[in-house]
Amino acid sequence: MIQQATGPQKRIINEPLSEIRTAARAAMRGRMGLLIASVALFSLCLSIPVTIVEEITGFWSVLDIATHEYVEIVFGSMPSVDYAAINDWAQYYSDKMMPSLATFIFLLIVPGPLELGISTIWLQVLRGKEAYADMVFSGFGSFLHALLLHLFRCVFIVLWSLLLLIPGIIAMYRYSLAFFLLADNPGMPPLTALTYSKYYMQGNKGNRFVLDLTFLGWALLGYILMMLIEPSILSVIVSSGYDPGLFVQFLVSSILSAIIYSPIIAYRGIASAEYYHRVICRAPHSFT
């Protein structure tokens, strides 16, 4: 547990960030199957239920119709723009293109426990311990703590974002260690996890941001693969005689992105766990 009497020990990260990525790759060696499966499961558990629920509520159909109407209004009135028609379109669809209450509730209560579960997997892998893909759901064992941590963090980030974009980004990095702290200290109150994360990240937010920037190349590669593969899959569906609406398009996109981006997200996640260990002055092998 974290020492609370004299304050926890911390350090400012000064070494080359390449060392952190190297340590992450070493930990991932031989465990990529587990990492890809767990991250894909994490991503699909967040996207597929929402996609299906909104199909049941008719959201995708309404959005599909609204999109086609907007394109007809804009391009049908070229070279001039019919602003009156666009305004009428906006007023008509303003309350019809809102996600359902079920989606809102789902995104309120599920992401926190799932993030706690995937954070636990990243810590286990980095520490060379046993881990399984279904540990993604282990965060539901601390459901209330994970839920409240997710909510409090979102509220703080949104409040800072109301000032300007930059304060919101700073807040995001200020609380970036909170779920790792909760994973190591299951009984820790959510606000305490946020407070400790803020303490540890003082003086470290800049280099943590730079660490994330080093993954942009991988993210760009994933985006290029998506742009190459997704149209091909949709064209196969069209050639089979089926007209894919937005529901099918989002379903394909969700599954494909979960597969393509999983190694990248896992790499970043393990690197984040390594960063966490260095900040709190604990080597991964010191956890028994």
C-alpha positions in Angstrom: 0.0 0.0 0.0 1.0 3.6 -0.5 2.7 5.2 2.5 0.5 8.0 3.9 2.3 9.1 7.0 5.2 11.0 5.5 3.9 11.1 2.0 4.7 8.6 -0.8 8.1 8.6 -2.5 8.1 9.9 -6.1 10.5 10.9 -8.8 10.7 13.1 -11.8 11.2 11.1 -15.0 14.4 12.4 -16.7 15.8 9.4 -18.5 15.2 9.0 -22.3 11.6 7.9 -23.0 13.0 5.3 -25.3 14.1 3.3 -22.2 10.4 3.1 -21.1 9.4 1.9 -24.6 12.2 -0.7 -24.6 11.1 -2.0 -21.2 7.5 -2.2 -22.4 8.5 -4.2 -25.5 10.5 -6.6 -23.4 7.5 -7.2 -21.1 5.3 -7.7 -24.1 7.5 -10.3 -25.7 5.7 -13.7 -25.9 2.5 -12.2 -24.6 1.1 -10.4 -27.6 -1.7 -12.9 -28.0 -3.0 -12.1 -24.5 -2.6 -8.4 -25.0 -4.3 -8.2 -28.4 -7.2 -10.4 -27.1 -7.6 -8.4 -23.9 -7.5 -5.0 -25.6 -9.8 -6.2 -28.4 -12.3 -7.5 -25.8 -12.0 -4.2 -23.9 -12.7 -2.2 -27.1 -15.6 -4.4 -28.3 -17.3 -4.4 -24.9 -17.5 -0.6 -25.2 -18.5 -0.2 -28.8 -20.6 -3.2 -29.8 -23.4 -2.9 -27.2 -23.8 0.8 -28.0 -23.9 0.1 -31.7 -26.6 -2.6 -31.3 -28.7 -0.6 -28.8 -28.8 2.3 -31.1 -29.8 0.1 -34.0 -32.7 -1.1 -31.9 -33.8 2.4 -31.0 -33.6 3.5 -34.7 -30.8 6.0 -34.2 -28.7 4.7 -37.1 -31.7 4.9 -39.5 -32.5 8.4 -38.5 -28.8 9.4 -38.8 -28.6 7.8 -42.2 -31.6 9.7 -43.5 -30.5 12.9 -42.0 -27.0 12.6 -43.5 -28.5 12.0 -47.0 -30.9 14.9 -46.7 -28.0 17.2 -45.5 -25.9 16.2 -48.5 -28.8 16.9 -50.9 -29.4 20.3 -49.3 -25.8 21.4 -49.5 -24.8 20.0 -52.9 -28.3 20.5 -54.4 -28.2 24.2 -53.9 -24.6 24.7 -55.2 -23.0 27.1 -56.1 -25.0 29.0 -53.5 -25.9 27.6 -50.1 -29.5 27.4 -48.9 -29.0 28.5 -45.3 -32.8 28.5 -44.6 -33.0 24.9 -45.7 -30.0 24.0 -43.5 -31.6 25.7 -40.5 -34.9 23.9 -41.1 -32.9 20.6 -41.3 -31.1 21.4 -38.0 -34.3 22.3 -36.2 -36.1 19.1 -37.4 -33.2 16.7 -36.5 -31.9 18.5 -33.4 -33.8 16.2 -31.0 -33.9 13.1 -33.3 -30.1 12.5 -33.5 -29.5 12.1 -29.8 -28.2 8.8 -28.5 -30.7 6.9 -26.3 -30.9 7.0 -22.5 -29.7 3.3 -22.4 -26.5 4.3 -24.2 -25.9 7.2 -21.8 -26.4 4.9 -18.8 -24.1 2.3 -20.3 -21.3 4.8 -21.0 -21.8 6.1 -17.5 -21.3 2.8 -15.6 -19.3 0.4 -17.8 -16.0 2.2 -18.9 -14.7 2.6 -15.3 -14.7 -1.1 -14.3 -13.4 -2.1 -17.8 -10.5 0.5 -17.5 -9.7 -0.9 -14.1 -9.6 -4.4 -15.5 -7.4 -3.5 -18.5 -5.1 -1.5 -16.2 -4.7 -4.6 -14.0 -3.7 -6.7 -17.0 -1.1 -4.2 -18.1 0.4 -4.2 -14.6 0.4 -8.0 -14.4 2.1 -8.4 -17.8 4.7 -5.8 -16.9 5.4 -7.6 -13.6 5.7 -11.0 -15.4 2.7 -12.3 -13.6 -0.1 -14.5 -14.8 -2.9 -12.7 -16.7 -5.9 -13.7 -18.8 -8.0 -11.8 -21.3 -11.1 -12.1 -19.1 -9.4 -10.1 -16.4 -10.8 -7.2 -18.4 -13.9 -7.8 -16.3 -12.1 -8.0 -13.0 -12.7 -4.3 -12.4 -16.4 -5.1 -11.8 -15.2 -6.7 -8.5 -14.5 -3.1 -7.4 -17.5 -1.7 -9.3 -18.4 1.2 -7.1 -14.8 2.5 -6.7 -14.1 2.1 -10.5 -17.4 3.8 -11.4 -16.9 6.8 -9.1 -13.2 7.2 -10.2 -14.3 7.3 -13.8 -17.1 9.8 -13.0 -15.0 12.1 -10.8 -12.1 12.1 -13.3 -14.5 12.9 -16.2 -16.1 15.7 -14.2 -12.7 17.3 -13.3 -11.4 17.0 -16.9 -14.7 18.5 -18.3 -14.6 21.4 -15.8 -11.0 22.2 -16.7 -11.9 21.9 -20.4 -14.5 24.6 -19.9 -11.7 27.1 -19.4 -9.7 26.1 -22.5 -8.6 23.0 -24.4 -5.1 23.1 -22.9 -6.2 23.0 -19.2 -8.4 20.0 -20.1 -5.5 18.2 -21.6 -3.3 19.0 -18.5 -6.1 17.7 -16.3 -6.2 14.5 -18.3 -2.5 13.8 -17.7 -2.8 15.0 -14.0 -5.1 12.1 -13.3 -3.6 9.6 -15.7 -2.2 7.3 -13.0 -5.5 7.0 -11.0 -6.6 3.6 -12.3 -3.1 2.1 -11.8 -3.2 3.3 -8.2 -6.7 1.8 -7.7 -5.6 -1.5 -9.3 -2.7 -1.7 -6.7 -4.9 -0.4 -3.8 -8.4 -1.7 -4.3 -9.7 -0.2 -1.2 -8.5 3.3 -2.0 -11.2 5.9 -2.2 -11.6 7.3 -5.8 -10.8 10.9 -4.7 -7.7 9.7 -2.9 -6.5 8.0 -6.1 -7.0 11.2 -8.1 -5.2 13.2 -5.4 -2.2 10.8 -5.4 -2.2 10.8 -9.2 -2.1 14.6 -9.1 0.8 14.4 -6.7 2.8 11.9 -8.7 2.3 13.8 -11.9 3.5 17.1 -10.6 6.6 17.8 -12.8 5.9 14.7 -14.9 2.9 15.8 -17.1 5.1 17.2 -19.9 7.3 14.1 -20.4 4.2 11.9 -20.1 2.6 13.9 -22.9 5.8 13.5 -25.0 5.7 9.7 -24.3 2.2 9.6 -25.9 3.4 11.6 -28.9 6.0 8.9 -29.6 3.1 6.5 -30.4 1.6 8.9 -33.1 3.5 7.1 -35.8 1.9 3.8 -34.8 -1.5 5.4 -34.6 -1.0 6.8 -38.1 -0.1 3.4 -39.4 -3.2 2.0 -37.8 -5.3 4.7 -39.5 -3.8 4.0 -42.9 -4.6 0.3 -42.5 -8.2 1.1 -41.6 -8.5 3.3 -44.7 -7.2 0.5 -46.8 -9.1 -2.4 -45.4 -12.5 -1.0 -44.3 -13.6 0.2 -47.8 -12.6 -3.3 -49.2 -14.8 -5.0 -46.7 -17.7 -2.7 -47.3 -17.3 -3.2 -51.1 -17.5 -6.9 -50.6 -20.8 -6.5 -48.6 -22.2 -4.2 -51.3 -21.2 -6.6 -54.1 -23.1 -9.4 -52.3 -26.3 -7.4 -52.9 -26.6 -5.9 -49.4 -26.8 -2.2 -48.9 -24.8 -1.5 -45.7 -26.4 1.3 -43.7 -24.7 3.2 -40.9 -25.3 0.3 -38.5 -23.3 -2.2 -40.5 -20.6 0.4 -41.3 -20.1 1.2 -37.6 -20.2 -2.5 -36.7 -17.5 -3.2 -39.3 -15.5 -0.2 -38.2 -15.7 -1.2 -34.5 -14.6 -4.8 -35.1 -11.8 -3.8 -37.5 -10.5 -1.0 -35.3 -10.5 -3.3 -32.3 -8.2 -5.7 -34.2 -5.9 -3.2 -35.9 -5.4 -0.9 -32.9 -5.1 -3.5 -30.2 -1.3 -4.0 -30.5 -0.8 -0.2 -30.5 -3.1 0.4 -27.5 -1.4 -2.5 -25.7 2.1 -1.1 -26.4 1.0 2.3 -25.1 -0.7 0.7 -22.1 2.4 -1.3 -21.0 4.6 1.7 -21.5 2.2 3.7 -19.3 2.4 1.0 -16.6 6.2 1.1 -16.8 6.0 4.9 -16.5 3.8 4.5 -13.4 6.4 2.2 -11.8 9.2 4.6 -12.4 7.2 7.5 -11.0 6.3 5.7 -7.8 9.9 4.4 -7.4 8.9 0.7 -7.5 10.4 -1.8 -9.9 7.8 -4.1 -11.5 9.5 -7.2 -10.0 9.2 -5.8 -6.5 5.5 -6.5 -6.5 4.9 -10.0 -5.2 
